[in-house]
Amino acid sequence: MILGVVSDTHNNLKNIDTIISIFNEEEVDLVIHTGDITNSNSLAKFSNLKSEFFAVYGNNDLNETGLEEVALRNKFILQKPPLLIHKSDRKIAVFHEPEPIKKFLLEENDYDIVLHGHTHRYREEYLDKTLLYNPGESAGMLNGKNAIGLIDLKCLITRRIFF
């Protein structure tokens, strides 16, 4: 199973279209957005994915009206972090901001992957046996500097795709 990871799209509709095309071309099984979608129209675009879609609210989503309605209409999972998912024998926790992660892992130390966004910076590191991952910037204006991530849930191999 291939997991697609995107963060902080910040209502960049052009980039969202590109992101969806890449995930569909890569035939991902599940896409997780780690927050800061920022607009209900942006969220609605993710209905063009050929996979399941899960997301957490980011700090720029909390006062946005319409996100919940779009999520319900499209059968998306959208909730405040942490979002806890079990897929392909992997336990995945999803946050927007990275600050609560260490405390979470002290209490819940059996997660395979913890995803986050917020910083717009790439992160791939292990804390004990847990992969901490943020694909980095996805809403920037410079072509070739934006990225999304893919994670093979069987072997936890990651890949970044720049656009």
C-alpha positions in Angstrom: 0.0 0.0 0.0 1.3 3.4 -1.0 0.5 6.4 1.2 0.6 9.9 -0.3 1.4 12.8 2.0 0.8 16.5 1.4 0.9 19.5 3.7 0.1 23.1 3.8 -1.6 23.6 0.4 -2.8 27.0 1.6 -5.5 27.4 -1.1 -2.9 27.2 -4.0 -5.4 25.7 -6.5 -2.9 25.3 -9.3 -0.6 23.3 -7.1 -3.5 21.3 -5.7 -4.4 20.2 -9.3 -0.8 19.2 -9.8 -0.7 17.3 -6.5 -3.9 15.4 -7.4 -2.5 14.5 -10.8 0.7 13.2 -9.3 -1.0 11.1 -6.7 -3.4 9.6 -9.3 -0.5 8.9 -11.7 1.4 7.2 -8.8 -1.7 5.2 -8.0 -1.5 5.9 -4.3 -4.0 4.0 -2.1 -4.5 6.7 0.5 -3.7 10.4 0.7 -3.2 12.2 4.0 -3.2 16.0 4.2 -1.5 17.3 7.3 -3.4 20.5 7.5 -3.7 24.1 6.3 -6.0 23.4 3.4 -7.3 26.9 4.1 -10.5 26.9 1.9 -13.5 24.7 1.2 -13.0 25.0 -2.5 -9.4 23.7 -2.1 -10.7 20.7 -0.1 -13.4 20.0 -2.7 -10.7 19.6 -5.4 -9.4 16.5 -3.5 -12.6 14.7 -4.6 -10.7 14.2 -7.9 -8.3 11.7 -6.2 -8.6 8.1 -7.1 -7.9 7.1 -3.5 -9.1 7.6 0.1 -8.5 11.0 1.6 -7.8 11.8 5.2 -6.9 15.2 6.7 -6.4 17.1 9.9 -7.2 20.7 10.6 -4.2 23.1 10.6 -4.0 26.4 12.4 -5.2 28.2 9.3 -8.3 25.9 8.9 -9.9 26.3 12.3 -12.0 29.4 11.5 -12.7 28.4 7.9 -16.4 27.7 7.2 -17.4 25.0 4.8 -14.6 22.5 5.3 -16.7 20.1 7.4 -19.6 20.2 4.9 -17.2 19.5 2.0 -15.6 16.6 3.9 -19.0 15.1 4.7 -20.2 15.4 1.1 -17.1 13.7 -0.2 -16.8 11.1 2.5 -13.4 12.5 3.6 -12.1 12.0 7.1 -11.3 15.5 8.5 -10.7 16.1 12.1 -8.6 18.0 14.7 -5.2 16.4 15.3 -4.2 13.8 16.2 -5.8 11.6 13.6 -4.9 8.0 14.4 -5.1 5.5 11.5 -4.4 1.8 11.1 -3.5 0.7 7.5 -1.6 -2.2 6.2 -0.5 -3.3 9.7 0.9 0.2 10.3 -0.1 2.6 13.0 -0.1 6.2 11.7 -0.6 9.4 13.7 -1.2 12.7 12.0 -0.6 16.1 13.4 -0.4 19.6 11.9 2.1 21.2 14.3 5.1 19.2 15.4 5.3 20.4 19.0 2.9 17.7 20.5 4.6 14.8 18.8 7.3 14.0 21.4 4.7 14.0 24.3 2.4 11.9 22.2 5.1 9.3 21.5 6.0 9.1 25.2 2.5 8.1 25.9 1.9 6.1 22.7 5.2 4.5 21.7 4.0 1.9 19.3 3.3 4.1 16.2 5.1 3.3 13.0 4.7 6.7 11.4 4.0 10.2 12.6 3.2 12.8 10.0 3.1 16.6 10.4 3.1 19.8 8.5 3.1 23.4 9.6 6.8 24.1 9.2 6.9 23.9 5.4 10.3 22.1 5.8 11.2 18.6 4.8 11.6 16.2 7.7 12.5 12.5 7.6 14.0 11.0 10.7 13.4 8.3 13.2 12.7 8.7 16.9 13.4 5.2 18.2 11.4 3.0 15.7 8.9 5.7 14.6 9.3 7.5 11.3 8.7 11.3 11.6 7.8 12.7 8.2 6.9 16.0 6.7 7.2 16.3 2.8 7.8 20.0 3.1 6.6 23.0 1.0 3.7 22.3 -1.4 2.1 25.8 -1.9 5.1 27.8 -3.0 5.3 29.7 -6.3 8.6 28.4 -7.5 8.3 25.5 -9.9 10.4 22.5 -8.9 10.7 23.6 -5.3 7.3 22.1 -4.1 7.1 18.5 -2.9 4.8 15.8 -1.8 5.7 12.5 -0.2 5.1 8.8 -0.9 5.6 6.1 1.7 5.5 2.4 1.0 3.7 1.1 4.1 5.1 -2.4 3.6 8.8 -1.4 4.0 8.6 2.3 5.1 10.6 3.5 2.2 9.9 7.2 1.4 10.1 9.2 -1.8 9.6 12.9 -2.5 8.3 14.1 -5.7 9.1 17.7 -6.7 6.9 19.8 -8.9 
